Amino acid sequence: MPPLNLLLAFLLDLLLGDPRGLPHPVKIIGNFAARLERALNRPGAGKLYLLAAGFAASAIVVVFTFAVTFFLVGAAYRHLGKLGGGAVEVVLAYTTLSAKSLAGAAKEVLKPLLAGDLPEARRKLSMVVGRDTEHLDLPQVVRGTVETVAENTSDGVIAPLFYLALGGAPLAMAYKAVNTLDSMFGYKNERFLYFGRAGARLDDIANLIPARLSAGLTVIASFLLNLTGGGYSWRSSLRVLVKDRLNHTSPNSGYPEAAAAGALGVRLGGENSYFGVASVKPFIGEPSRPLAPERINESVRLMYLTAALGVIIFAAIRIAVSAIS
């Protein structure tokens, strides 16, 4: 994807976010995946069937998503010229990014916290996390929000930017399909334990490089933010990244969470509840600062600068590659 188009897609996301009321490609992908799941998933069937059915559903969704996007972009360039085709690709690329919507979701939790309305903050958090939120105290609500921002800095921003730079809108949209499959079927319950395994493994593979890039960029962003006196620590970010990056059930999520936890001086992880079942995860980070509401704004600023660094670096790489070729 041309560097200018990459930058324009990012700027569109910063300006518009996810416009409400308009069809979003991820929703279309999700509906398609849900239809396939209803057709192919047969709870109670044999393990081999469920694994094969899950793999088939995942492959169909990802390949179809890539093919449709590739066709749309190609048709736009053929029939609308370079300018029109570029515009279509930019719009499609922008829909794969979610920096503004991520920041908005975090601030939706922050508003009731600042107003002293903890039940409403719990409700807002429940809209963006899979854990039970009804009985969380204020620090736990802040922790859940910071963890969401940190993890989605990779999944929702850096990873799509990486795939946009690597293969344009078709590859980035295919990544979003993989991400959607994992969020829909990546549960270790009776219905999805085997059927959802292929989607979960694809997501692990797709995020292998972006998660580590996101962590590195977060360390750099914390260094730059510290120059403004914002209370961020790049040394702590790097130390916690090295020490705690593997303290997560996911092979990838621990990287951006550890870098963010160190930068903010907070401790993430610990006990959560999912569908009434307690789950204790290793701690990430050191509790040198309290999990107070202001940590949410700090995590959002860290996410934005990490994203901006990603755009600059990926665009520079594209320019260098074009110059060499």
Backbone bond lengths (Angstrom), bond angles and torsions (degrees), N, CA, C in turn:
res aa  C-N    CA-C-N  psi(-1)  N-CA   C-N-CA  omega(-1)  CA-C   N-CA-C  phi
1 M - - - 1.471 - - 1.530 108.81 -
2 P 1.333 118.20 131.50 1.464 120.76 -179.71 1.521 111.51 -57.14
3 P 1.337 118.21 142.58 1.464 121.59 -177.80 1.523 113.67 -54.64
4 L 1.344 116.54 -39.61 1.471 119.28 -179.56 1.519 110.88 -63.93
5 N 1.329 117.38 -41.23 1.464 120.85 178.45 1.531 111.35 -64.03
6 L 1.327 116.19 -37.62 1.459 120.85 177.20 1.521 110.44 -61.76
7 L 1.314 116.12 -45.45 1.466 120.86 179.31 1.522 110.98 -65.03
8 L 1.333 117.32 -42.55 1.465 120.55 -179.85 1.530 111.49 -63.91
9 A 1.322 117.05 -39.35 1.464 120.42 178.15 1.524 110.47 -62.33
10 F 1.319 116.47 -42.16 1.463 120.70 179.15 1.525 110.60 -65.13
11 L 1.317 116.92 -43.22 1.464 120.56 179.48 1.531 111.31 -64.13
12 L 1.329 116.41 -37.90 1.471 119.77 176.85 1.523 110.79 -61.66
13 D 1.321 116.44 -41.33 1.459 119.26 178.45 1.526 110.77 -63.72
14 L 1.338 117.08 -42.03 1.457 120.33 179.09 1.524 111.60 -63.24
15 L 1.331 117.09 -34.46 1.459 121.49 -177.73 1.524 112.80 -81.69
16 L 1.329 116.58 -41.91 1.461 120.42 -169.01 1.526 114.27 -107.69
17 G 1.322 117.34 -31.91 1.458 118.75 -172.34 1.520 110.17 62.29
18 D 1.316 116.46 -147.42 1.468 121.08 176.77 1.517 109.14 -96.80
19 P 1.343 118.05 102.67 1.467 120.14 -179.22 1.527 111.51 -60.97
20 R 1.320 116.35 126.62 1.463 120.30 -179.78 1.525 110.78 -74.30
21 G 1.311 115.17 143.81 1.455 120.24 176.95 1.511 113.98 90.79
22 L 1.324 117.67 -10.68 1.461 120.83 179.20 1.533 109.50 -103.83
23 P 1.324 117.48 145.74 1.470 119.74 179.53 1.522 110.48 -64.64
24 H 1.326 116.62 131.44 1.466 121.09 179.92 1.523 108.49 -108.77
25 P 1.337 117.50 137.43 1.465 119.59 -179.45 1.525 113.99 -53.42
26 V 1.333 117.82 -36.70 1.459 119.94 -179.21 1.528 111.05 -64.99
27 K 1.326 117.05 -36.07 1.466 120.05 176.53 1.527 110.97 -66.20
28 I 1.335 115.80 -39.29 1.464 120.29 177.55 1.526 109.80 -63.99
29 I 1.321 116.03 -44.67 1.472 120.55 177.59 1.526 109.84 -60.32
30 G 1.329 116.45 -44.09 1.460 120.77 -179.34 1.524 112.26 -62.40
31 N 1.322 116.69 -42.13 1.471 120.22 178.65 1.528 111.10 -64.28
32 F 1.333 116.10 -40.57 1.462 120.42 178.45 1.526 110.54 -64.04
33 A 1.339 115.78 -43.92 1.464 120.43 179.39 1.527 111.14 -63.72
34 A 1.324 116.68 -39.04 1.473 120.58 -179.87 1.524 111.20 -65.04
35 R 1.329 116.73 -38.34 1.473 120.30 178.25 1.530 110.72 -64.54
36 L 1.328 115.72 -43.72 1.463 119.26 178.33 1.526 111.29 -63.85
37 E 1.318 115.74 -39.87 1.463 119.12 -179.79 1.517 110.97 -62.83
38 R 1.333 116.44 -43.53 1.472 119.68 179.03 1.529 111.23 -63.58
39 A 1.330 116.48 -32.52 1.466 120.01 -178.19 1.524 112.37 -79.02
40 L 1.344 117.12 -34.04 1.457 119.93 -170.44 1.525 114.49 -106.19
41 N 1.324 116.85 -28.60 1.464 118.93 -175.96 1.527 110.30 -80.00
42 R 1.308 115.52 125.99 1.468 120.91 179.36 1.527 108.66 -127.82
43 P 1.334 116.94 86.52 1.470 119.69 -179.89 1.525 110.73 -52.59
44 G 1.304 115.29 131.89 1.457 119.81 -176.71 1.506 113.21 100.38
45 A 1.340 117.26 -13.46 1.461 120.51 177.33 1.532 109.10 -73.27
46 G 1.305 116.46 172.57 1.452 120.97 -178.01 1.519 112.72 -66.65
47 K 1.319 115.67 157.09 1.466 121.98 -178.06 1.523 111.46 -59.30
48 L 1.332 117.32 -45.70 1.464 120.18 -177.53 1.518 111.54 -62.71
49 Y 1.336 116.42 -41.04 1.463 118.91 178.09 1.517 110.70 -61.99
50 L 1.328 117.37 -47.19 1.459 121.21 -176.74 1.521 111.44 -64.47
51 L 1.333 117.02 -39.22 1.460 119.80 176.76 1.528 110.69 -63.60
52 A 1.340 115.94 -44.90 1.470 120.44 -179.40 1.526 111.24 -66.70
53 A 1.326 116.69 -41.47 1.460 120.71 179.78 1.525 110.80 -64.95
54 G 1.328 116.42 -40.91 1.455 120.29 178.15 1.515 111.96 -65.30
55 F 1.327 116.01 -39.74 1.467 119.92 177.67 1.523 110.31 -64.88
56 A 1.333 116.71 -43.31 1.467 120.70 -179.48 1.532 110.77 -62.98
57 A 1.334 116.73 -45.42 1.462 120.53 179.51 1.522 110.82 -61.52
58 S 1.334 116.91 -43.96 1.463 120.87 -179.75 1.517 111.25 -63.84
59 A 1.324 116.52 -45.07 1.466 120.52 -179.34 1.522 111.00 -62.82
60 I 1.327 116.95 -43.23 1.472 120.64 -179.70 1.524 110.44 -61.87
61 V 1.330 117.43 -46.57 1.470 121.13 -177.67 1.527 110.71 -62.55
62 V 1.332 116.95 -47.28 1.468 120.35 -176.25 1.530 111.31 -67.77
63 V 1.330 116.68 -47.39 1.470 120.13 -178.43 1.529 110.75 -65.72
64 F 1.315 116.65 -41.64 1.474 119.89 -179.90 1.529 110.23 -64.77
65 T 1.325 117.23 -42.17 1.463 121.05 179.48 1.523 110.58 -61.62
66 F 1.330 116.80 -46.22 1.464 120.24 178.55 1.526 110.67 -61.74
67 A 1.329 116.56 -45.63 1.469 120.69 -175.87 1.524 111.69 -64.00
68 V 1.318 117.14 -44.70 1.469 120.61 -179.56 1.526 110.40 -63.24
69 T 1.340 117.08 -45.09 1.461 120.13 -179.87 1.524 110.75 -65.30
70 F 1.326 117.06 -41.64 1.463 121.59 178.22 1.524 110.40 -60.38
71 F 1.332 116.76 -42.57 1.465 121.14 179.08 1.528 110.97 -65.07
72 L 1.323 117.24 -44.50 1.464 120.85 -178.66 1.530 111.61 -62.43
73 V 1.324 115.99 -45.07 1.466 119.77 -179.73 1.527 110.53 -66.19
74 G 1.338 116.35 -44.61 1.453 120.10 179.32 1.512 112.40 -62.33
75 A 1.338 117.00 -43.20 1.471 121.31 178.89 1.522 110.88 -64.48
76 A 1.324 116.56 -37.61 1.467 119.87 179.75 1.519 111.12 -64.74
77 Y 1.323 117.17 -43.17 1.464 119.97 178.95 1.530 111.20 -66.57
78 R 1.337 117.17 -37.46 1.476 120.00 -179.10 1.525 111.85 -69.83
79 H 1.316 116.83 -41.35 1.470 119.94 -172.12 1.525 114.27 -98.65
80 L 1.320 117.25 -21.39 1.464 119.91 -177.43 1.519 113.00 -112.21
81 G 1.320 116.35 -1.57 1.455 119.59 179.69 1.517 112.15 81.58
82 K 1.323 114.96 -179.14 1.473 120.48 -175.68 1.523 111.26 -63.43
83 L 1.324 117.13 -42.22 1.459 120.62 -177.92 1.524 111.23 -68.56
84 G 1.328 117.05 -47.86 1.462 120.42 -179.63 1.514 112.06 -67.23
85 G 1.323 116.16 -41.09 1.458 119.44 178.13 1.509 111.63 -63.91
86 G 1.330 115.46 -40.64 1.461 119.48 177.74 1.514 111.58 -62.62
87 A 1.340 116.25 -38.68 1.468 120.02 179.41 1.528 111.24 -63.51
88 V 1.333 115.81 -43.21 1.465 119.83 178.57 1.523 110.46 -63.11
89 E 1.335 116.97 -43.32 1.460 119.69 -179.87 1.528 111.05 -64.73
90 V 1.324 116.94 -38.78 1.464 120.30 179.41 1.528 110.84 -63.06
91 V 1.332 116.43 -43.74 1.468 120.07 -179.65 1.527 110.50 -64.16
92 L 1.330 116.62 -45.03 1.466 119.64 177.94 1.527 110.90 -63.12
93 A 1.331 116.47 -40.90 1.466 120.52 179.69 1.520 110.89 -64.24
94 Y 1.310 116.67 -40.95 1.469 120.96 -179.00 1.527 111.85 -60.71
95 T 1.329 116.99 -33.20 1.468 119.21 -178.68 1.531 112.96 -71.37
96 T 1.338 117.04 -12.44 1.467 119.34 177.71 1.524 111.70 -85.87
97 L 1.325 117.71 -10.41 1.463 122.49 -177.08 1.523 110.64 -99.70
98 S 1.325 116.47 151.13 1.473 118.40 -176.92 1.520 112.77 -145.53
99 A 1.333 116.64 36.36 1.469 119.38 179.42 1.527 111.10 -64.31
100 K 1.328 116.71 -49.20 1.467 119.14 -176.70 1.521 111.62 -67.81
101 S 1.318 117.79 -40.52 1.464 119.71 -179.80 1.520 110.80 -67.76
102 L 1.337 117.72 -34.22 1.459 121.56 176.44 1.524 110.41 -65.01
103 A 1.322 115.74 -45.59 1.466 119.66 177.47 1.529 110.61 -63.02
104 G 1.325 116.30 -40.26 1.459 120.17 179.52 1.516 112.11 -63.78
105 A 1.331 117.09 -40.94 1.462 120.59 179.41 1.525 110.63 -64.34
106 A 1.338 116.82 -39.67 1.464 120.68 178.67 1.527 110.83 -65.03
107 K 1.312 115.98 -41.25 1.467 119.25 -178.43 1.530 112.08 -72.96
108 E 1.332 116.42 -24.41 1.461 119.78 173.88 1.527 111.07 -66.14
109 V 1.312 117.00 -30.89 1.466 120.86 174.54 1.524 110.15 -76.82
110 L 1.330 116.14 -37.91 1.463 120.71 -176.36 1.522 112.69 -66.11
111 K 1.320 117.28 -39.28 1.470 120.60 -176.08 1.521 112.79 -55.22
112 P 1.322 119.73 -54.67 1.468 118.70 178.97 1.527 113.06 -66.30
113 L 1.333 118.24 -28.86 1.463 119.73 176.11 1.529 110.41 -61.99
114 L 1.327 115.73 -45.08 1.456 119.97 -179.96 1.524 111.66 -67.46
115 A 1.335 115.79 -26.64 1.471 120.38 179.00 1.529 111.62 -86.69
116 G 1.333 117.36 -1.48 1.451 121.02 -179.77 1.508 114.85 80.04
117 D 1.342 116.70 15.48 1.466 121.33 -178.08 1.529 109.15 -102.01
118 L 1.326 116.52 80.47 1.458 121.39 -177.48 1.528 112.85 -63.45
119 P 1.345 120.21 -42.10 1.478 119.49 178.20 1.528 113.13 -57.64
120 E 1.335 117.30 -39.43 1.463 120.01 178.71 1.524 110.71 -69.49
121 A 1.322 117.43 -36.96 1.463 120.67 176.97 1.527 110.45 -63.62
122 R 1.341 116.01 -39.82 1.470 119.45 176.12 1.525 110.59 -61.39
123 R 1.325 116.27 -41.87 1.465 120.52 -178.63 1.533 110.37 -64.97
124 K 1.312 116.71 -42.53 1.466 120.24 179.00 1.528 110.74 -64.34
125 L 1.324 116.64 -39.47 1.459 119.64 179.08 1.519 111.04 -65.63
126 S 1.331 116.90 -35.77 1.470 120.51 -178.79 1.521 112.23 -62.25
127 M 1.336 117.01 -18.90 1.457 121.13 -178.85 1.525 112.36 -80.01
128 V 1.345 117.20 -12.48 1.467 119.42 -176.21 1.530 113.23 -125.95
129 V 1.340 118.01 -2.60 1.460 120.30 178.23 1.521 109.61 -127.55
130 G 1.328 116.41 160.73 1.456 120.74 179.75 1.511 113.68 -91.78
131 R 1.325 117.93 -10.70 1.468 121.50 -176.22 1.529 111.57 -78.53
132 D 1.314 116.62 162.42 1.458 121.76 173.44 1.527 108.72 -73.02
133 T 1.330 116.43 136.25 1.467 119.35 -175.34 1.528 113.79 -120.71
134 E 1.349 117.87 -4.10 1.474 120.24 -170.30 1.522 113.61 -60.04
135 H 1.336 118.32 -30.39 1.465 120.67 -173.04 1.531 112.86 -115.21
136 L 1.321 117.49 15.75 1.460 119.88 -178.78 1.526 111.02 -72.65
137 D 1.342 116.42 141.27 1.460 119.17 173.10 1.530 108.73 -87.36
138 L 1.327 116.82 179.45 1.470 120.02 -174.22 1.530 112.45 -59.74
139 P 1.346 119.68 -49.80 1.472 118.02 178.92 1.526 113.24 -59.61
140 Q 1.328 117.55 -34.30 1.465 120.01 178.89 1.524 111.76 -69.27
141 V 1.335 116.97 -35.43 1.467 120.49 175.63 1.520 109.94 -65.69
142 V 1.336 116.42 -43.22 1.465 120.28 177.69 1.525 109.79 -62.62
143 R 1.331 116.49 -44.06 1.470 120.40 179.73 1.524 110.99 -59.19
144 G 1.319 117.40 -46.31 1.455 120.50 179.83 1.515 112.32 -61.25
145 T 1.325 116.23 -37.79 1.463 120.32 179.94 1.518 111.15 -69.53
146 V 1.333 116.60 -45.19 1.465 120.64 179.59 1.527 110.48 -63.48
147 E 1.328 117.55 -41.40 1.463 120.80 177.60 1.526 111.12 -61.08
148 T 1.324 116.39 -40.91 1.467 120.85 179.67 1.523 111.27 -64.38
149 V 1.336 116.32 -45.11 1.463 119.98 179.15 1.528 110.32 -63.25
150 A 1.329 116.64 -43.77 1.470 120.26 -178.22 1.522 111.53 -63.69
151 E 1.340 116.56 -49.41 1.467 120.26 -178.37 1.519 111.34 -63.40
152 N 1.332 116.71 -41.64 1.458 120.03 -176.80 1.515 113.67 -81.21
153 T 1.331 117.56 -9.12 1.457 119.32 168.19 1.524 109.31 -58.76
154 S 1.326 115.07 -37.27 1.463 120.04 176.22 1.529 111.11 -80.36
155 D 1.341 117.04 -57.88 1.467 120.97 -173.58 1.530 112.87 -63.87
156 G 1.333 117.07 -38.59 1.461 120.18 -171.96 1.504 115.62 -99.08
157 V 1.347 117.53 -11.05 1.464 118.93 -175.74 1.533 111.69 -131.13
158 I 1.330 116.56 -64.50 1.463 119.43 -173.73 1.525 111.67 -66.25
159 A 1.335 117.84 -42.93 1.472 119.61 -179.77 1.531 111.79 -62.45
160 P 1.352 119.62 -49.06 1.471 118.04 176.64 1.526 112.67 -59.88
161 L 1.343 117.97 -39.69 1.467 120.15 177.51 1.526 110.90 -61.37
162 F 1.325 116.13 -41.43 1.471 121.47 178.84 1.524 110.69 -60.04
163 Y 1.327 116.62 -46.32 1.469 119.46 -178.00 1.526 112.18 -75.82
164 L 1.326 117.62 -28.00 1.466 119.95 172.56 1.526 110.27 -64.00
165 A 1.324 116.09 -43.88 1.461 120.12 179.26 1.523 111.21 -66.85
166 L 1.326 115.51 -33.59 1.466 120.28 -176.11 1.531 112.40 -79.77
167 G 1.340 117.44 -42.75 1.465 119.88 -173.71 1.514 115.21 -143.68
168 G 1.322 117.84 19.15 1.461 120.99 177.12 1.513 113.12 69.67
169 A 1.330 115.33 -166.42 1.465 121.98 -176.45 1.537 113.29 -58.81
170 P 1.353 120.10 -39.49 1.476 118.45 -179.64 1.524 113.38 -59.46
171 L 1.338 117.02 -44.47 1.464 119.51 -178.21 1.528 110.97 -71.37
172 A 1.330 117.16 -38.46 1.464 120.11 178.14 1.522 110.73 -65.35
173 M 1.327 117.32 -38.42 1.465 120.19 178.93 1.525 110.32 -68.95
174 A 1.329 116.98 -35.74 1.465 119.85 175.23 1.522 110.20 -63.27
175 Y 1.328 116.64 -38.56 1.471 119.92 175.75 1.523 110.50 -61.42
176 K 1.332 116.98 -42.53 1.468 119.59 179.25 1.519 110.50 -63.50
177 A 1.322 117.31 -32.93 1.461 120.36 176.20 1.526 110.25 -64.23
178 V 1.329 116.79 -44.15 1.465 120.89 177.69 1.521 110.33 -61.25
179 N 1.316 116.30 -45.22 1.462 121.79 179.85 1.528 111.26 -61.65
180 T 1.327 116.03 -38.94 1.466 121.21 179.33 1.525 111.04 -67.46
181 L 1.319 116.37 -41.48 1.468 120.41 177.64 1.522 111.22 -58.65
182 D 1.329 115.79 -42.91 1.462 119.48 -179.56 1.529 111.16 -66.36
183 S 1.327 116.54 -42.15 1.466 119.49 -178.67 1.525 112.22 -68.87
184 M 1.324 117.38 -26.96 1.462 120.96 -179.53 1.522 112.95 -88.59
185 F 1.339 116.81 -39.64 1.462 120.66 -170.68 1.528 114.24 -118.85
186 G 1.333 117.26 -2.20 1.451 119.42 -174.68 1.518 114.53 -82.26
187 Y 1.319 117.49 43.22 1.463 122.13 -179.62 1.525 109.58 -107.96
188 K 1.324 115.52 142.70 1.457 119.78 179.84 1.529 110.47 -94.73
189 N 1.329 114.75 52.40 1.461 119.70 175.39 1.528 108.89 -109.25
190 E 1.305 116.05 -178.05 1.465 119.88 -174.12 1.522 112.06 -61.52
191 R 1.320 117.51 -37.07 1.465 120.31 -175.40 1.524 112.44 -73.05
192 F 1.333 117.49 -35.63 1.466 119.77 -170.85 1.530 114.86 -118.34
193 L 1.317 118.43 4.01 1.455 120.69 -176.16 1.531 112.02 -53.32
194 Y 1.328 117.31 -44.55 1.465 121.34 179.56 1.532 111.96 -101.97
195 F 1.320 116.65 -40.21 1.463 119.61 -177.84 1.532 111.00 -63.21
196 G 1.315 117.10 -37.85 1.462 120.29 -176.52 1.507 115.23 -86.58
197 R 1.329 117.08 -0.51 1.465 119.47 -173.77 1.521 112.47 -65.61
198 A 1.322 118.03 -40.33 1.470 120.54 -178.58 1.529 110.63 -62.39
199 G 1.336 117.09 -44.93 1.460 120.48 178.85 1.516 111.85 -62.15
200 A 1.338 116.38 -40.79 1.458 120.53 179.93 1.528 111.22 -65.22
201 R 1.331 116.56 -42.07 1.463 119.55 -179.97 1.530 111.61 -68.67
202 L 1.333 116.51 -38.82 1.464 119.44 175.45 1.520 111.32 -59.74
203 D 1.328 115.96 -40.41 1.458 120.90 179.56 1.525 110.35 -65.16
204 D 1.335 116.75 -40.44 1.470 120.15 177.30 1.529 110.59 -59.38
205 I 1.331 115.92 -44.73 1.465 120.25 -178.41 1.527 110.93 -67.84
206 A 1.331 116.43 -44.03 1.465 120.86 -177.15 1.523 112.44 -64.37
207 N 1.338 117.01 -28.51 1.467 120.36 -177.51 1.519 113.39 -97.71
208 L 1.304 117.00 2.68 1.467 120.67 -176.06 1.535 111.65 -57.03
209 I 1.318 117.23 -52.16 1.467 120.99 -179.54 1.528 111.59 -78.18
210 P 1.336 119.79 -48.19 1.467 119.46 -178.24 1.528 114.56 -57.79
211 A 1.328 118.27 -37.38 1.464 119.89 -179.10 1.520 111.10 -62.98
212 R 1.317 116.37 -39.45 1.454 120.34 -179.37 1.527 111.20 -75.09
213 L 1.323 116.60 -35.58 1.460 119.74 173.09 1.525 110.45 -63.26
214 S 1.318 116.43 -42.99 1.454 121.25 -179.98 1.522 111.08 -60.02
215 A 1.325 116.63 -42.73 1.464 120.45 179.30 1.526 111.00 -62.99
216 G 1.330 116.55 -45.37 1.455 119.69 179.18 1.522 112.44 -62.81
217 L 1.317 116.12 -42.00 1.464 120.33 178.58 1.524 111.62 -66.64
218 T 1.332 116.42 -32.24 1.468 120.29 177.54 1.524 110.80 -65.25
219 V 1.327 116.71 -40.07 1.468 120.37 176.84 1.530 109.82 -60.57
220 I 1.340 116.90 -45.75 1.468 121.13 179.60 1.527 110.11 -63.90
221 A 1.328 116.69 -42.03 1.465 120.53 179.84 1.528 110.93 -63.20
222 S 1.330 117.19 -38.98 1.469 119.49 179.27 1.527 110.70 -66.50
223 F 1.327 117.09 -33.28 1.468 120.74 175.63 1.527 110.18 -63.97
224 L 1.322 116.84 -46.73 1.459 120.68 -178.85 1.533 111.52 -66.25
225 L 1.327 117.07 -40.29 1.456 120.43 179.19 1.524 111.44 -67.90
226 N 1.325 116.94 -32.00 1.457 120.83 178.32 1.526 111.67 -64.66
227 L 1.332 116.27 -27.26 1.464 120.16 178.14 1.520 111.57 -65.35
228 T 1.324 116.06 -23.15 1.475 120.42 178.98 1.525 111.90 -90.81
229 G 1.339 116.91 1.41 1.459 120.36 179.81 1.509 113.57 76.98
230 G 1.327 116.84 29.86 1.464 120.53 -175.82 1.511 115.49 -84.01
231 G 1.334 118.31 -1.78 1.455 120.28 178.38 1.515 114.47 88.49
232 Y 1.330 117.36 8.64 1.459 121.34 178.11 1.530 109.81 -85.00
233 S 1.329 116.28 153.20 1.459 119.97 -179.90 1.521 109.67 -129.76
234 W 1.326 116.59 111.12 1.465 119.33 178.88 1.529 110.83 -73.56
235 R 1.335 116.40 -31.58 1.459 118.64 178.24 1.523 110.98 -64.60
236 S 1.329 116.01 -45.01 1.460 120.24 177.44 1.521 110.82 -65.51
237 S 1.340 116.26 -37.62 1.464 120.86 178.56 1.522 110.43 -59.69
238 L 1.319 116.46 -46.21 1.466 120.78 -179.77 1.526 110.84 -68.72
239 R 1.343 117.19 -41.04 1.459 120.57 -178.33 1.529 111.56 -64.24
240 V 1.327 116.19 -46.40 1.463 119.95 -179.48 1.521 110.63 -68.59
241 L 1.324 117.31 -35.21 1.465 120.40 176.45 1.527 110.65 -58.86
242 V 1.308 116.66 -47.26 1.467 120.86 -179.90 1.531 110.97 -66.36
243 K 1.328 116.70 -39.89 1.467 121.49 -173.04 1.523 113.48 -80.74
244 D 1.350 117.48 -40.50 1.466 120.46 -168.04 1.528 114.79 -116.65
245 R 1.306 118.64 8.55 1.464 120.43 -173.99 1.528 112.95 -62.11
246 L 1.319 117.04 -24.46 1.470 120.77 -178.87 1.525 112.42 -95.83
247 N 1.330 117.82 3.32 1.465 121.62 -179.56 1.525 111.50 -83.38
248 H 1.300 116.07 56.60 1.464 121.63 -177.93 1.520 108.29 -154.97
249 T 1.328 115.81 147.94 1.460 119.47 178.08 1.523 111.64 -67.98
250 S 1.333 117.26 -26.17 1.459 121.58 176.78 1.523 109.86 -85.45
251 P 1.339 117.81 142.36 1.465 119.69 177.06 1.515 113.32 -72.64
252 N 1.334 117.32 -7.74 1.461 121.39 -175.73 1.527 114.49 -120.02
253 S 1.322 117.78 -40.24 1.464 121.12 -170.61 1.518 113.18 -62.26
254 G 1.332 117.14 -27.93 1.457 119.67 -179.67 1.519 113.36 -63.17
255 Y 1.321 117.73 -26.03 1.461 120.77 -178.20 1.532 112.37 -67.05
256 P 1.336 119.62 -58.77 1.467 118.12 178.94 1.524 113.04 -66.67
257 E 1.344 117.97 -32.16 1.457 120.02 179.26 1.525 110.91 -67.84
258 A 1.327 117.57 -40.19 1.458 120.41 179.47 1.523 110.96 -66.61
259 A 1.326 117.20 -43.11 1.458 120.54 179.47 1.532 110.98 -62.51
260 A 1.333 116.43 -41.21 1.468 120.41 179.91 1.525 111.23 -70.52
261 A 1.333 116.98 -42.51 1.466 120.66 179.65 1.523 110.53 -58.77
262 G 1.331 116.97 -44.37 1.456 120.46 178.59 1.514 112.27 -65.60
263 A 1.323 116.51 -42.12 1.466 120.55 179.88 1.527 111.47 -61.60
264 L 1.335 117.06 -38.04 1.460 121.93 -177.20 1.526 112.83 -88.72
265 G 1.333 117.15 -14.43 1.449 120.46 -178.70 1.507 113.79 73.45
266 V 1.343 116.95 34.77 1.463 120.80 -178.59 1.525 110.14 -123.65
267 R 1.321 114.69 166.98 1.460 120.27 176.57 1.518 109.17 -110.86
268 L 1.323 116.36 124.66 1.453 123.30 178.39 1.526 109.17 -106.04
269 G 1.329 116.58 -179.46 1.460 120.49 -178.75 1.513 111.17 80.06
270 G 1.328 116.28 -165.40 1.462 120.75 -177.32 1.512 111.41 102.44
271 E 1.323 115.93 -152.82 1.459 120.57 -173.48 1.523 112.49 -87.59
272 N 1.316 115.68 133.71 1.460 123.93 171.65 1.518 108.35 -131.47
273 S 1.314 116.19 168.16 1.460 121.49 175.81 1.516 108.85 -128.99
274 Y 1.341 116.20 132.56 1.455 121.91 179.39 1.523 108.60 -124.60
275 F 1.338 115.17 115.24 1.466 120.78 -179.29 1.529 111.32 54.44
276 G 1.341 114.61 38.78 1.451 120.44 176.58 1.508 115.29 83.81
277 V 1.333 117.41 0.24 1.468 121.31 -179.12 1.527 108.69 -107.89
278 A 1.326 116.47 124.11 1.459 121.43 -178.73 1.524 111.11 -69.91
279 S 1.329 115.64 142.33 1.461 121.96 178.27 1.525 107.60 -138.29
280 V 1.317 116.83 121.13 1.460 121.41 -178.87 1.525 109.25 -105.50
281 K 1.330 116.08 120.94 1.460 121.45 -179.95 1.522 109.61 -109.67
282 P 1.324 117.41 153.16 1.476 119.78 177.79 1.525 110.68 -60.47
283 F 1.314 115.85 152.20 1.459 120.10 177.75 1.526 110.69 -74.65
284 I 1.318 114.47 147.85 1.464 122.25 175.34 1.523 107.64 -125.66
285 G 1.322 117.16 119.14 1.456 120.33 178.53 1.512 113.03 97.31
286 E 1.334 114.53 177.73 1.453 122.90 -177.66 1.523 109.77 -123.16
287 P 1.345 118.31 134.41 1.471 120.68 -174.92 1.523 113.49 -80.27
288 S 1.335 115.84 60.29 1.463 119.10 179.11 1.525 112.14 -79.65
289 R 1.322 117.12 -18.45 1.474 121.95 176.39 1.529 107.73 -131.54
290 P 1.331 117.96 149.06 1.471 120.23 -177.79 1.525 112.08 -72.82
291 L 1.325 115.69 154.11 1.465 121.29 175.11 1.525 107.82 -81.61
292 A 1.315 114.67 71.56 1.467 122.72 -179.63 1.526 108.96 -94.92
293 P 1.340 117.90 161.76 1.469 120.94 -177.22 1.517 114.67 -53.84
294 E 1.344 117.53 -32.87 1.469 118.67 -178.04 1.522 112.74 -64.74
295 R 1.332 117.45 -18.72 1.468 119.37 176.35 1.527 111.07 -63.14
296 I 1.335 117.21 -27.53 1.468 120.13 -179.38 1.524 110.17 -65.96
297 N 1.334 116.71 -48.63 1.465 119.74 177.67 1.522 111.03 -60.98
298 E 1.323 116.61 -38.53 1.459 120.22 179.56 1.526 111.02 -64.69
299 S 1.327 117.13 -38.74 1.469 120.16 178.66 1.523 111.13 -67.07
300 V 1.323 116.95 -35.17 1.468 120.88 178.71 1.526 110.47 -67.64
301 R 1.335 117.08 -43.74 1.468 119.95 177.35 1.529 110.74 -61.70
302 L 1.321 115.88 -39.98 1.464 120.18 178.06 1.524 110.71 -63.12
303 M 1.324 116.68 -41.38 1.466 121.44 178.74 1.526 111.10 -62.91
304 Y 1.327 117.31 -44.87 1.461 120.29 -177.98 1.529 111.62 -62.68
305 L 1.327 116.80 -44.17 1.463 118.54 -178.90 1.526 110.77 -70.03
306 T 1.329 117.63 -37.24 1.467 120.51 175.40 1.523 110.34 -59.42
307 A 1.336 116.52 -43.09 1.469 121.48 178.48 1.525 111.05 -62.76
308 A 1.338 116.64 -44.35 1.464 120.54 -179.45 1.532 110.88 -62.36
309 L 1.327 116.23 -40.96 1.461 119.73 177.03 1.526 110.72 -62.50
310 G 1.340 116.11 -39.39 1.455 120.16 177.91 1.515 111.98 -60.66
311 V 1.330 116.58 -45.54 1.469 120.72 179.37 1.527 110.28 -60.07
312 I 1.329 115.99 -46.86 1.467 120.33 -177.95 1.529 110.99 -61.29
313 I 1.320 116.51 -46.54 1.472 120.34 -176.85 1.519 111.35 -68.20
314 F 1.340 117.95 -44.97 1.464 120.24 -179.26 1.525 111.16 -66.00
315 A 1.332 116.95 -39.08 1.468 120.36 177.95 1.531 110.01 -64.98
316 A 1.332 116.77 -41.05 1.468 120.92 179.42 1.523 110.58 -63.31
317 I 1.328 116.68 -39.63 1.466 120.29 178.61 1.526 110.25 -64.08
318 R 1.341 116.21 -42.49 1.473 119.68 178.19 1.521 111.39 -62.17
319 I 1.333 116.86 -40.13 1.462 120.89 178.74 1.529 110.15 -64.22
320 A 1.328 116.27 -43.44 1.469 120.97 179.71 1.513 111.19 -63.22
321 V 1.341 116.26 -43.84 1.464 119.76 179.39 1.521 111.01 -62.84
322 S 1.339 116.29 -42.02 1.481 120.16 179.01 1.525 111.02 -63.81
323 A 1.313 116.74 -38.73 1.471 120.28 -179.40 1.530 110.82 -66.99
324 I 1.334 116.19 -38.94 1.469 120.10 -179.57 1.534 111.41 -69.08
325 S 1.340 115.30 -41.56 1.463 119.85 -177.24 1.529 110.87 -80.46
